Amino acid sequence: MEENIVVAGELSAEIYAASSVMDTDWVVNLCVMDETRKSIHLSNYIVRAKYRNGHDAPILLEPGAIEKYYIYMQSIAYTFKKGSKIRFSIPS
């Protein structure tokens, strides 16, 4: 960060991803890395791929097909300090 930035409220992520299997979990993580490279967890959420269109409409994946996922994360109130870095990861 080139200057302090305040983030407060609800977070969400829109991702497009493909998997080699018919169902998987996508984990969205938001962390901050300070100037000492220490990573501090701020927010995350896990979504099961077959529920990407809602829990009342489970649909298995077609392996290799790119799908859209809209993932709501935990709300935060945080000041990213000058010199820190945002770390955003999406493991499956």
mmCIF file as gemmi writes it, N, C-alpha and C atoms, coordinates in Angstrom:
data_model
loop_
_atom_site.group_PDB
_atom_site.id
_atom_site.type_symbol
_atom_site.label_atom_id
_atom_site.label_alt_id
_atom_site.label_comp_id
_atom_site.label_asym_id
_atom_site.label_entity_id
_atom_site.label_seq_id
_atom_site.pdbx_PDB_ins_code
_atom_site.Cartn_x
_atom_site.Cartn_y
_atom_site.Cartn_z
_atom_site.occupancy
_atom_site.B_iso_or_equiv
_atom_site.pdbx_formal_charge
_atom_site.auth_seq_id
_atom_site.auth_asym_id
_atom_site.pdbx_PDB_model_num
ATOM 1 N N . MET Axp A 1 ? 0.831 -1.173 0 1 0 ? 1 A 1
ATOM 2 C CA . MET Axp A 1 ? 0 0 0 1 0 ? 1 A 1
ATOM 3 C C . MET Axp A 1 ? 0.884 1.248 0 1 0 ? 1 A 1
ATOM 4 N N . GLU Axp A 2 ? 0.514 2.185 -0.837 1 0 ? 2 A 1
ATOM 5 C CA . GLU Axp A 2 ? 1.261 3.436 -0.892 1 0 ? 2 A 1
ATOM 6 C C . GLU Axp A 2 ? 0.796 4.425 0.167 1 0 ? 2 A 1
ATOM 7 N N . GLU Axp A 3 ? -0.403 4.176 0.723 1 0 ? 3 A 1
ATOM 8 C CA . GLU Axp A 3 ? -0.943 5.005 1.799 1 0 ? 3 A 1
ATOM 9 C C . GLU Axp A 3 ? -1.912 4.152 2.613 1 0 ? 3 A 1
ATOM 10 N N . ASN Axp A 4 ? -2.318 4.626 3.794 1 0 ? 4 A 1
ATOM 11 C CA . ASN Axp A 4 ? -3.291 3.899 4.592 1 0 ? 4 A 1
ATOM 12 C C . ASN Axp A 4 ? -4.63 3.844 3.858 1 0 ? 4 A 1
ATOM 13 N N . ILE Axp A 5 ? -5.279 2.679 3.871 1 0 ? 5 A 1
ATOM 14 C CA . ILE Axp A 5 ? -6.585 2.509 3.236 1 0 ? 5 A 1
ATOM 15 C C . ILE Axp A 5 ? -7.51 1.803 4.224 1 0 ? 5 A 1
ATOM 16 N N . VAL Axp A 6 ? -8.68 2.398 4.488 1 0 ? 6 A 1
ATOM 17 C CA . VAL Axp A 6 ? -9.66 1.827 5.404 1 0 ? 6 A 1
ATOM 18 C C . VAL Axp A 6 ? -10.709 1.06 4.593 1 0 ? 6 A 1
ATOM 19 N N . VAL Axp A 7 ? -10.963 -0.183 5.013 1 0 ? 7 A 1
ATOM 20 C CA . VAL Axp A 7 ? -11.994 -1.016 4.398 1 0 ? 7 A 1
ATOM 21 C C . VAL Axp A 7 ? -12.955 -1.428 5.514 1 0 ? 7 A 1
ATOM 22 N N . ALA Axp A 8 ? -14.254 -1.194 5.321 1 0 ? 8 A 1
ATOM 23 C CA . ALA Axp A 8 ? -15.24 -1.56 6.337 1 0 ? 8 A 1
ATOM 24 C C . ALA Axp A 8 ? -16.525 -1.987 5.651 1 0 ? 8 A 1
ATOM 25 N N . GLY Axp A 9 ? -17.081 -3.111 6.121 1 0 ? 9 A 1
ATOM 26 C CA . GLY Axp A 9 ? -18.368 -3.567 5.602 1 0 ? 9 A 1
ATOM 27 C C . GLY Axp A 9 ? -18.303 -4.975 5.068 1 0 ? 9 A 1
ATOM 28 N N . GLU Axp A 10 ? -19.301 -5.302 4.261 1 0 ? 10 A 1
ATOM 29 C CA . GLU Axp A 10 ? -19.421 -6.636 3.688 1 0 ? 10 A 1
ATOM 30 C C . GLU Axp A 10 ? -18.446 -6.818 2.533 1 0 ? 10 A 1
ATOM 31 N N . LEU Axp A 11 ? -17.913 -8.014 2.427 1 0 ? 11 A 1
ATOM 32 C CA . LEU Axp A 11 ? -17 -8.345 1.339 1 0 ? 11 A 1
ATOM 33 C C . LEU Axp A 11 ? -17.611 -9.457 0.493 1 0 ? 11 A 1
ATOM 34 N N . SER Axp A 12 ? -17.295 -9.44 -0.781 1 0 ? 12 A 1
ATOM 35 C CA . SER Axp A 12 ? -17.707 -10.532 -1.658 1 0 ? 12 A 1
ATOM 36 C C . SER Axp A 12 ? -16.648 -10.707 -2.743 1 0 ? 12 A 1
ATOM 37 N N . ALA Axp A 13 ? -16.673 -11.871 -3.331 1 0 ? 13 A 1
ATOM 38 C CA . ALA Axp A 13 ? -15.751 -12.171 -4.424 1 0 ? 13 A 1
ATOM 39 C C . ALA Axp A 13 ? -16.524 -12.835 -5.542 1 0 ? 13 A 1
ATOM 40 N N . GLU Axp A 14 ? -16.274 -12.41 -6.757 1 0 ? 14 A 1
ATOM 41 C CA . GLU Axp A 14 ? -16.83 -13.062 -7.937 1 0 ? 14 A 1
ATOM 42 C C . GLU Axp A 14 ? -15.656 -13.744 -8.625 1 0 ? 14 A 1
ATOM 43 N N . ILE Axp A 15 ? -15.712 -15.07 -8.695 1 0 ? 15 A 1
ATOM 44 C CA . ILE Axp A 15 ? -14.616 -15.809 -9.313 1 0 ? 15 A 1
ATOM 45 C C . ILE Axp A 15 ? -15.149 -16.689 -10.435 1 0 ? 15 A 1
ATOM 46 N N . TYR Axp A 16 ? -14.279 -16.997 -11.354 1 0 ? 16 A 1
ATOM 47 C CA . TYR Axp A 16 ? -14.573 -17.927 -12.445 1 0 ? 16 A 1
ATOM 48 C C . TYR Axp A 16 ? -13.523 -19.027 -12.351 1 0 ? 16 A 1
ATOM 49 N N . ALA Axp A 17 ? -13.978 -20.265 -12.239 1 0 ? 17 A 1
ATOM 50 C CA . ALA Axp A 17 ? -13.032 -21.351 -12.016 1 0 ? 17 A 1
ATOM 51 C C . ALA Axp A 17 ? -13.555 -22.644 -12.623 1 0 ? 17 A 1
ATOM 52 N N . ALA Axp A 18 ? -12.617 -23.537 -12.921 1 0 ? 18 A 1
ATOM 53 C CA . ALA Axp A 18 ? -12.937 -24.873 -13.409 1 0 ? 18 A 1
ATOM 54 C C . ALA Axp A 18 ? -12.294 -25.886 -12.471 1 0 ? 18 A 1
ATOM 55 N N . SER Axp A 19 ? -12.871 -27.069 -12.427 1 0 ? 19 A 1
ATOM 56 C CA . SER Axp A 19 ? -12.335 -28.141 -11.6 1 0 ? 19 A 1
ATOM 57 C C . SER Axp A 19 ? -12.263 -29.41 -12.434 1 0 ? 19 A 1
ATOM 58 N N . SER Axp A 20 ? -11.406 -30.322 -12.041 1 0 ? 20 A 1
ATOM 59 C CA . SER Axp A 20 ? -11.286 -31.603 -12.748 1 0 ? 20 A 1
ATOM 60 C C . SER Axp A 20 ? -12.239 -32.653 -12.18 1 0 ? 20 A 1
ATOM 61 N N . VAL Axp A 21 ? -12.987 -32.299 -11.134 1 0 ? 21 A 1
ATOM 62 C CA . VAL Axp A 21 ? -13.926 -33.23 -10.503 1 0 ? 21 A 1
ATOM 63 C C . VAL Axp A 21 ? -15.348 -32.674 -10.557 1 0 ? 21 A 1
ATOM 64 N N . MET Axp A 22 ? -16.325 -33.476 -10.158 1 0 ? 22 A 1
ATOM 65 C CA . MET Axp A 22 ? -17.729 -33.078 -10.264 1 0 ? 22 A 1
ATOM 66 C C . MET Axp A 22 ? -18.217 -32.206 -9.108 1 0 ? 22 A 1
ATOM 67 N N . ASP Axp A 23 ? -17.445 -32.121 -8.029 1 0 ? 23 A 1
ATOM 68 C CA . ASP Axp A 23 ? -17.792 -31.239 -6.92 1 0 ? 23 A 1
ATOM 69 C C . ASP Axp A 23 ? -16.521 -30.931 -6.134 1 0 ? 23 A 1
ATOM 70 N N . THR Axp A 24 ? -16.445 -29.741 -5.61 1 0 ? 24 A 1
ATOM 71 C CA . THR Axp A 24 ? -15.277 -29.321 -4.825 1 0 ? 24 A 1
ATOM 72 C C . THR Axp A 24 ? -15.701 -28.176 -3.93 1 0 ? 24 A 1
ATOM 73 N N . ASP Axp A 25 ? -14.85 -27.807 -3.014 1 0 ? 25 A 1
ATOM 74 C CA . ASP Axp A 25 ? -15.051 -26.62 -2.188 1 0 ? 25 A 1
ATOM 75 C C . ASP Axp A 25 ? -14.081 -25.55 -2.653 1 0 ? 25 A 1
ATOM 76 N N . TRP Axp A 26 ? -14.557 -24.318 -2.756 1 0 ? 26 A 1
ATOM 77 C CA . TRP Axp A 26 ? -13.695 -23.172 -3.039 1 0 ? 26 A 1
ATOM 78 C C . TRP Axp A 26 ? -13.593 -22.366 -1.756 1 0 ? 26 A 1
ATOM 79 N N . VAL Axp A 27 ? -12.373 -22.027 -1.363 1 0 ? 27 A 1
ATOM 80 C CA . VAL Axp A 27 ? -12.115 -21.267 -0.148 1 0 ? 27 A 1
ATOM 81 C C . VAL Axp A 27 ? -11.534 -19.92 -0.559 1 0 ? 27 A 1
ATOM 82 N N . VAL Axp A 28 ? -12.174 -18.851 -0.151 1 0 ? 28 A 1
ATOM 83 C CA . VAL Axp A 28 ? -11.692 -17.509 -0.452 1 0 ? 28 A 1
ATOM 84 C C . VAL Axp A 28 ? -11.111 -16.929 0.831 1 0 ? 28 A 1
ATOM 85 N N . ASN Axp A 29 ? -9.848 -16.536 0.793 1 0 ? 29 A 1
ATOM 86 C CA . ASN Axp A 29 ? -9.14 -15.997 1.957 1 0 ? 29 A 1
ATOM 87 C C . ASN Axp A 29 ? -8.637 -14.586 1.669 1 0 ? 29 A 1
ATOM 88 N N . LEU Axp A 30 ? -8.851 -13.693 2.618 1 0 ? 30 A 1
ATOM 89 C CA . LEU Axp A 30 ? -8.292 -12.342 2.548 1 0 ? 30 A 1
ATOM 90 C C . LEU Axp A 30 ? -7.392 -12.149 3.759 1 0 ? 30 A 1
ATOM 91 N N . CYS Axp A 31 ? -6.133 -11.814 3.497 1 0 ? 31 A 1
ATOM 92 C CA . CYS Axp A 31 ? -5.143 -11.584 4.556 1 0 ? 31 A 1
ATOM 93 C C . CYS Axp A 31 ? -4.403 -10.296 4.248 1 0 ? 31 A 1
ATOM 94 N N . VAL Axp A 32 ? -3.689 -9.813 5.242 1 0 ? 32 A 1
ATOM 95 C CA . VAL Axp A 32 ? -2.782 -8.686 5.037 1 0 ? 32 A 1
ATOM 96 C C . VAL Axp A 32 ? -1.399 -9.152 5.457 1 0 ? 32 A 1
ATOM 97 N N . MET Axp A 33 ? -0.408 -8.752 4.679 1 0 ? 33 A 1
ATOM 98 C CA . MET Axp A 33 ? 0.992 -9.038 5.034 1 0 ? 33 A 1
ATOM 99 C C . MET Axp A 33 ? 1.637 -7.724 5.443 1 0 ? 33 A 1
ATOM 100 N N . ASP Axp A 34 ? 2.162 -7.702 6.672 1 0 ? 34 A 1
ATOM 101 C CA . ASP Axp A 34 ? 2.807 -6.477 7.132 1 0 ? 34 A 1
ATOM 102 C C . ASP Axp A 34 ? 4.234 -6.385 6.594 1 0 ? 34 A 1
ATOM 103 N N . GLU Axp A 35 ? 4.936 -5.341 6.992 1 0 ? 35 A 1
ATOM 104 C CA . GLU Axp A 35 ? 6.281 -5.099 6.457 1 0 ? 35 A 1
ATOM 105 C C . GLU Axp A 35 ? 7.282 -6.176 6.863 1 0 ? 35 A 1
ATOM 106 N N . THR Axp A 36 ? 6.958 -6.993 7.89 1 0 ? 36 A 1
ATOM 107 C CA . THR Axp A 36 ? 7.834 -8.101 8.294 1 0 ? 36 A 1
ATOM 108 C C . THR Axp A 36 ? 7.446 -9.396 7.581 1 0 ? 36 A 1
ATOM 109 N N . ARG Axp A 37 ? 6.48 -9.326 6.661 1 0 ? 37 A 1
ATOM 110 C CA . ARG Axp A 37 ? 5.95 -10.465 5.885 1 0 ? 37 A 1
ATOM 111 C C . ARG Axp A 37 ? 5.095 -11.408 6.724 1 0 ? 37 A 1
ATOM 112 N N . LYS Axp A 38 ? 4.638 -10.935 7.879 1 0 ? 38 A 1
ATOM 113 C CA . LYS Axp A 38 ? 3.704 -11.695 8.707 1 0 ? 38 A 1
ATOM 114 C C . LYS Axp A 38 ? 2.316 -11.577 8.08 1 0 ? 38 A 1
ATOM 115 N N . SER Axp A 39 ? 1.645 -12.721 7.886 1 0 ? 39 A 1
ATOM 116 C CA . SER Axp A 39 ? 0.32 -12.749 7.275 1 0 ? 39 A 1
ATOM 117 C C . SER Axp A 39 ? -0.751 -12.81 8.362 1 0 ? 39 A 1
ATOM 118 N N . ILE Axp A 40 ? -1.703 -11.882 8.322 1 0 ? 40 A 1
ATOM 119 C CA . ILE Axp A 40 ? -2.781 -11.809 9.305 1 0 ? 40 A 1
ATOM 120 C C . ILE Axp A 40 ? -4.104 -12.057 8.587 1 0 ? 40 A 1
ATOM 121 N N . HIS Axp A 41 ? -4.842 -13.079 9.031 1 0 ? 41 A 1
ATOM 122 C CA . HIS Axp A 41 ? -6.133 -13.443 8.439 1 0 ? 41 A 1
ATOM 123 C C . HIS Axp A 41 ? -7.172 -12.38 8.78 1 0 ? 41 A 1
ATOM 124 N N . LEU Axp A 42 ? -7.936 -11.938 7.753 1 0 ? 42 A 1
ATOM 125 C CA . LEU Axp A 42 ? -8.985 -10.942 7.961 1 0 ? 42 A 1
ATOM 126 C C . LEU Axp A 42 ? -10.385 -11.493 7.703 1 0 ? 42 A 1
ATOM 127 N N . SER Axp A 43 ? -10.547 -12.307 6.661 1 0 ? 43 A 1
ATOM 128 C CA . SER Axp A 43 ? -11.873 -12.801 6.307 1 0 ? 43 A 1
ATOM 129 C C . SER Axp A 43 ? -11.741 -14.005 5.386 1 0 ? 43 A 1
ATOM 130 N N . ASN Axp A 44 ? -12.744 -14.872 5.421 1 0 ? 44 A 1
ATOM 131 C CA . ASN Axp A 44 ? -12.765 -15.989 4.484 1 0 ? 44 A 1
ATOM 132 C C . ASN Axp A 44 ? -14.179 -16.559 4.385 1 0 ? 44 A 1
ATOM 133 N N . TYR Axp A 45 ? -14.368 -17.429 3.418 1 0 ? 45 A 1
ATOM 134 C CA . TYR Axp A 45 ? -15.618 -18.176 3.309 1 0 ? 45 A 1
ATOM 135 C C . TYR Axp A 45 ? -15.366 -19.383 2.419 1 0 ? 45 A 1
ATOM 136 N N . ILE Axp A 46 ? -16.145 -20.432 2.637 1 0 ? 46 A 1
ATOM 137 C CA . ILE Axp A 46 ? -16.052 -21.663 1.863 1 0 ? 46 A 1
ATOM 138 C C . ILE Axp A 46 ? -17.385 -21.89 1.168 1 0 ? 46 A 1
ATOM 139 N N . VAL Axp A 47 ? -17.327 -22.243 -0.11 1 0 ? 47 A 1
ATOM 140 C CA . VAL Axp A 47 ? -18.553 -22.556 -0.844 1 0 ? 47 A 1
ATOM 141 C C . VAL Axp A 47 ? -18.376 -23.91 -1.532 1 0 ? 47 A 1
ATOM 142 N N . ARG Axp A 48 ? -19.394 -24.72 -1.46 1 0 ? 48 A 1
ATOM 143 C CA . ARG Axp A 48 ? -19.422 -26.01 -2.159 1 0 ? 48 A 1
ATOM 144 C C . ARG Axp A 48 ? -19.888 -25.736 -3.591 1 0 ? 48 A 1
ATOM 145 N N . ALA Axp A 49 ? -19.135 -26.213 -4.565 1 0 ? 49 A 1
ATOM 146 C CA . ALA Axp A 49 ? -19.389 -25.903 -5.975 1 0 ? 49 A 1
ATOM 147 C C . ALA Axp A 49 ? -20.807 -26.265 -6.422 1 0 ? 49 A 1
ATOM 148 N N . LYS Axp A 50 ? -21.328 -27.407 -5.972 1 0 ? 50 A 1
ATOM 149 C CA . LYS Axp A 50 ? -22.658 -27.821 -6.452 1 0 ? 50 A 1
ATOM 150 C C . LYS Axp A 50 ? -23.767 -26.888 -5.982 1 0 ? 50 A 1
ATOM 151 N N . TYR Axp A 51 ? -23.49 -26.018 -4.989 1 0 ? 51 A 1
ATOM 152 C CA . TYR Axp A 51 ? -24.491 -25.058 -4.507 1 0 ? 51 A 1
ATOM 153 C C . TYR Axp A 51 ? -24.259 -23.66 -5.071 1 0 ? 51 A 1
ATOM 154 N N . ARG Axp A 52 ? -23.532 -23.533 -6.174 1 0 ? 52 A 1
ATOM 155 C CA . ARG Axp A 52 ? -23.212 -22.228 -6.746 1 0 ? 52 A 1
ATOM 156 C C . ARG Axp A 52 ? -24.447 -21.462 -7.186 1 0 ? 52 A 1
ATOM 157 N N . ASN Axp A 53 ? -25.56 -22.15 -7.444 1 0 ? 53 A 1
ATOM 158 C CA . ASN Axp A 53 ? -26.812 -21.494 -7.836 1 0 ? 53 A 1
ATOM 159 C C . ASN Axp A 53 ? -27.841 -21.503 -6.714 1 0 ? 53 A 1
ATOM 160 N N . GLY Axp A 54 ? -27.417 -21.849 -5.498 1 0 ? 54 A 1
ATOM 161 C CA . GLY Axp A 54 ? -28.311 -21.871 -4.339 1 0 ? 54 A 1
ATOM 162 C C . GLY Axp A 54 ? -28.402 -23.263 -3.735 1 0 ? 54 A 1
ATOM 163 N N . HIS Axp A 55 ? -28.724 -23.305 -2.449 1 0 ? 55 A 1
ATOM 164 C CA . HIS Axp A 55 ? -28.798 -24.584 -1.74 1 0 ? 55 A 1
ATOM 165 C C . HIS Axp A 55 ? -30.007 -25.417 -2.146 1 0 ? 55 A 1
ATOM 166 N N . ASP Axp A 56 ? -31.005 -24.788 -2.7 1 0 ? 56 A 1
ATOM 167 C CA . ASP Axp A 56 ? -32.188 -25.538 -3.136 1 0 ? 56 A 1
ATOM 168 C C . ASP Axp A 56 ? -32.073 -26.011 -4.588 1 0 ? 56 A 1
ATOM 169 N N . ALA Axp A 57 ? -30.921 -25.738 -5.227 1 0 ? 57 A 1
ATOM 170 C CA . ALA Axp A 57 ? -30.737 -26.15 -6.625 1 0 ? 57 A 1
ATOM 171 C C . ALA Axp A 57 ? -29.324 -26.7 -6.841 1 0 ? 57 A 1
ATOM 172 N N . PRO Axp A 58 ? -28.94 -27.81 -6.147 1 0 ? 58 A 1
ATOM 173 C CA . PRO Axp A 58 ? -27.588 -28.338 -6.337 1 0 ? 58 A 1
ATOM 174 C C . PRO Axp A 58 ? -27.389 -28.894 -7.747 1 0 ? 58 A 1
ATOM 175 N N . ILE Axp A 59 ? -26.272 -28.515 -8.353 1 0 ? 59 A 1
ATOM 176 C CA . ILE Axp A 59 ? -25.927 -28.986 -9.704 1 0 ? 59 A 1
ATOM 177 C C . ILE Axp A 59 ? -24.449 -29.37 -9.679 1 0 ? 59 A 1
ATOM 178 N N . LEU Axp A 60 ? -24.149 -30.618 -10.023 1 0 ? 60 A 1
ATOM 179 C CA . LEU Axp A 60 ? -22.76 -31.052 -10.085 1 0 ? 60 A 1
ATOM 180 C C . LEU Axp A 60 ? -22.042 -30.363 -11.244 1 0 ? 60 A 1
ATOM 181 N N . LEU Axp A 61 ? -20.735 -30.283 -11.136 1 0 ? 61 A 1
ATOM 182 C CA . LEU Axp A 61 ? -19.913 -29.66 -12.164 1 0 ? 61 A 1
ATOM 183 C C . LEU Axp A 61 ? -19.69 -30.585 -13.349 1 0 ? 61 A 1
ATOM 184 N N . GLU Axp A 62 ? -19.441 -29.979 -14.485 1 0 ? 62 A 1
ATOM 185 C CA . GLU Axp A 62 ? -18.915 -30.703 -15.633 1 0 ? 62 A 1
ATOM 186 C C . GLU Axp A 62 ? -17.4 -30.487 -15.572 1 0 ? 62 A 1
ATOM 187 N N . PRO Axp A 63 ? -16.625 -31.533 -15.319 1 0 ? 63 A 1
ATOM 188 C CA . PRO Axp A 63 ? -15.173 -31.352 -15.182 1 0 ? 63 A 1
ATOM 189 C C . PRO Axp A 63 ? -14.572 -30.57 -16.354 1 0 ? 63 A 1
ATOM 190 N N . GLY Axp A 64 ? -13.763 -29.56 -16.009 1 0 ? 64 A 1
ATOM 191 C CA . GLY Axp A 64 ? -13.097 -28.734 -17.007 1 0 ? 64 A 1
ATOM 192 C C . GLY Axp A 64 ? -13.879 -27.505 -17.445 1 0 ? 64 A 1
ATOM 193 N N . ALA Axp A 65 ? -15.172 -27.445 -17.124 1 0 ? 65 A 1
ATOM 194 C CA . ALA Axp A 65 ? -15.997 -26.301 -17.545 1 0 ? 65 A 1
ATOM 195 C C . ALA Axp A 65 ? -15.833 -25.146 -16.559 1 0 ? 65 A 1
ATOM 196 N N . ILE Axp A 66 ? -15.666 -23.938 -17.07 1 0 ? 66 A 1
ATOM 197 C CA . ILE Axp A 66 ? -15.532 -22.757 -16.225 1 0 ? 66 A 1
ATOM 198 C C . ILE Axp A 66 ? -16.909 -22.339 -15.732 1 0 ? 66 A 1
ATOM 199 N N . GLU Axp A 67 ? -17.015 -22.125 -14.425 1 0 ? 67 A 1
ATOM 200 C CA . GLU Axp A 67 ? -18.267 -21.712 -13.785 1 0 ? 67 A 1
ATOM 201 C C . GLU Axp A 67 ? -18.049 -20.416 -13.016 1 0 ? 67 A 1
ATOM 202 N N . LYS Axp A 68 ? -19.118 -19.673 -12.827 1 0 ? 68 A 1
ATOM 203 C CA . LYS Axp A 68 ? -19.081 -18.425 -12.056 1 0 ? 68 A 1
ATOM 204 C C . LYS Axp A 68 ? -19.535 -18.717 -10.625 1 0 ? 68 A 1
ATOM 205 N N . TYR Axp A 69 ? -18.809 -18.137 -9.659 1 0 ? 69 A 1
ATOM 206 C CA . TYR Axp A 69 ? -19.152 -18.267 -8.247 1 0 ? 69 A 1
ATOM 207 C C . TYR Axp A 69 ? -19.174 -16.876 -7.644 1 0 ? 69 A 1
ATOM 208 N N . TYR Axp A 70 ? -20.255 -16.549 -6.958 1 0 ? 70 A 1
ATOM 209 C CA . TYR Axp A 70 ? -20.343 -15.285 -6.229 1 0 ? 70 A 1
ATOM 210 C C . TYR Axp A 70 ? -20.313 -15.646 -4.76 1 0 ? 70 A 1
ATOM 211 N N . ILE Axp A 71 ? -19.253 -15.26 -4.054 1 0 ? 71 A 1
ATOM 212 C CA . ILE Axp A 71 ? -19.004 -15.712 -2.693 1 0 ? 71 A 1
ATOM 213 C C . ILE Axp A 71 ? -19.039 -14.525 -1.73 1 0 ? 71 A 1
ATOM 214 N N . TYR Axp A 72 ? -19.971 -14.572 -0.783 1 0 ? 72 A 1
ATOM 215 C CA . TYR Axp A 72 ? -20.054 -13.553 0.263 1 0 ? 72 A 1
ATOM 216 C C . TYR Axp A 72 ? -19.112 -13.937 1.392 1 0 ? 72 A 1
ATOM 217 N N . MET Axp A 73 ? -18.316 -13 1.829 1 0 ? 73 A 1
ATOM 218 C CA . MET Axp A 73 ? -17.325 -13.251 2.873 1 0 ? 73 A 1
ATOM 219 C C . MET Axp A 73 ? -17.747 -12.558 4.167 1 0 ? 73 A 1
ATOM 220 N N . GLN Axp A 74 ? -17.018 -12.826 5.25 1 0 ? 74 A 1
ATOM 221 C CA . GLN Axp A 74 ? -17.269 -12.178 6.529 1 0 ? 74 A 1
ATOM 222 C C . GLN Axp A 74 ? -16.954 -10.693 6.426 1 0 ? 74 A 1
ATOM 223 N N . SER Axp A 75 ? -17.785 -9.876 7.057 1 0 ? 75 A 1
ATOM 224 C CA . SER Axp A 75 ? -17.552 -8.428 7.073 1 0 ? 75 A 1
ATOM 225 C C . SER Axp A 75 ? -16.299 -8.096 7.872 1 0 ? 75 A 1
ATOM 226 N N . ILE Axp A 76 ? -15.659 -6.991 7.5 1 0 ? 76 A 1
ATOM 227 C CA . ILE Axp A 76 ? -14.465 -6.542 8.235 1 0 ? 76 A 1
ATOM 228 C C . ILE Axp A 76 ? -14.504 -5.03 8.42 1 0 ? 76 A 1
ATOM 229 N N . ALA Axp A 77 ? -13.671 -4.569 9.317 1 0 ? 77 A 1
ATOM 230 C CA . ALA Axp A 77 ? -13.341 -3.15 9.468 1 0 ? 77 A 1
ATOM 231 C C . ALA Axp A 77 ? -11.85 -3.143 9.763 1 0 ? 77 A 1
ATOM 232 N N . TYR Axp A 78 ? -11.066 -2.693 8.809 1 0 ? 78 A 1
ATOM 233 C CA . TYR Axp A 78 ? -9.612 -2.809 8.933 1 0 ? 78 A 1
ATOM 234 C C . TYR Axp A 78 ? -8.934 -1.661 8.193 1 0 ? 78 A 1
ATOM 235 N N . THR Axp A 79 ? -7.832 -1.186 8.761 1 0 ? 79 A 1
ATOM 236 C CA . THR Axp A 79 ? -7.004 -0.186 8.092 1 0 ? 79 A 1
ATOM 237 C C . THR Axp A 79 ? -5.746 -0.871 7.577 1 0 ? 79 A 1
ATOM 238 N N . PHE Axp A 80 ? -5.625 -0.928 6.259 1 0 ? 80 A 1
ATOM 239 C CA . PHE Axp A 80 ? -4.406 -1.438 5.639 1 0 ? 80 A 1
ATOM 240 C C . PHE Axp A 80 ? -3.363 -0.331 5.739 1 0 ? 80 A 1
ATOM 241 N N . LYS Axp A 81 ? -2.289 -0.605 6.452 1 0 ? 81 A 1
ATOM 242 C CA . LYS Axp A 81 ? -1.256 0.403 6.695 1 0 ? 81 A 1
ATOM 243 C C . LYS Axp A 81 ? -0.342 0.571 5.488 1 0 ? 81 A 1
ATOM 244 N N . LYS Axp A 82 ? 0.167 1.757 5.332 1 0 ? 82 A 1
ATOM 245 C CA . LYS Axp A 82 ? 1.148 2.033 4.292 1 0 ? 82 A 1
ATOM 246 C C . LYS Axp A 82 ? 2.284 1.022 4.406 1 0 ? 82 A 1
ATOM 247 N N . GLY Axp A 83 ? 2.673 0.417 3.291 1 0 ? 83 A 1
ATOM 248 C CA . GLY Axp A 83 ? 3.746 -0.564 3.277 1 0 ? 83 A 1
ATOM 249 C C . GLY Axp A 83 ? 3.269 -2.008 3.401 1 0 ? 83 A 1
ATOM 250 N N . SER Axp A 84 ? 1.991 -2.212 3.772 1 0 ? 84 A 1
ATOM 251 C CA . SER Axp A 84 ? 1.467 -3.58 3.864 1 0 ? 84 A 1
ATOM 252 C C . SER Axp A 84 ? 0.998 -4.046 2.486 1 0 ? 84 A 1
ATOM 253 N N . LYS Axp A 85 ? 0.712 -5.343 2.374 1 0 ? 85 A 1
ATOM 254 C CA . LYS Axp A 85 ? 0.256 -5.925 1.112 1 0 ? 85 A 1
ATOM 255 C C . LYS Axp A 85 ? -0.991 -6.757 1.358 1 0 ? 85 A 1
ATOM 256 N N . ILE Axp A 86 ? -1.91 -6.73 0.408 1 0 ? 86 A 1
ATOM 257 C CA . ILE Axp A 86 ? -3.108 -7.554 0.484 1 0 ? 86 A 1
ATOM 258 C C . ILE Axp A 86 ? -2.773 -8.925 -0.094 1 0 ? 86 A 1
ATOM 259 N N . ARG Axp A 87 ? -3.176 -9.951 0.627 1 0 ? 87 A 1
ATOM 260 C CA . ARG Axp A 87 ? -2.983 -11.323 0.156 1 0 ? 87 A 1
ATOM 261 C C . ARG Axp A 87 ? -4.36 -11.948 -0.009 1 0 ? 87 A 1
ATOM 262 N N . PHE Axp A 88 ? -4.682 -12.327 -1.239 1 0 ? 88 A 1
ATOM 263 C CA . PHE Axp A 88 ? -5.981 -12.896 -1.58 1 0 ? 88 A 1
ATOM 264 C C . PHE Axp A 88 ? -5.723 -14.253 -2.211 1 0 ? 88 A 1
ATOM 265 N N . SER Axp A 89 ? -6.252 -15.321 -1.626 1 0 ? 89 A 1
ATOM 266 C CA . SER Axp A 89 ? -6.015 -16.656 -2.182 1 0 ? 89 A 1
ATOM 267 C C . SER Axp A 89 ? -7.331 -17.41 -2.315 1 0 ? 89 A 1
ATOM 268 N N . ILE Axp A 90 ? -7.368 -18.313 -3.313 1 0 ? 90 A 1
ATOM 269 C CA . ILE Axp A 90 ? -8.558 -19.111 -3.584 1 0 ? 90 A 1
ATOM 270 C C . ILE Axp A 90 ? -8.137 -20.562 -3.815 1 0 ? 90 A 1
ATOM 271 N N . PRO Axp A 91 ? -7.868 -21.308 -2.75 1 0 ? 91 A 1
ATOM 272 C CA . PRO Axp A 91 ? -7.567 -22.734 -2.932 1 0 ? 91 A 1
ATOM 273 C C . PRO Axp A 91 ? -8.839 -23.559 -3.096 1 0 ? 91 A 1
ATOM 274 N N . SER Axp A 92 ? -8.697 -24.726 -3.675 1 0 ? 92 A 1
ATOM 275 C CA . SER Axp A 92 ? -9.816 -25.652 -3.804 1 0 ? 92 A 1
ATOM 276 C C . SER Axp A 92 ? -9.467 -26.903 -3.011 1 0 ? 92 A 1
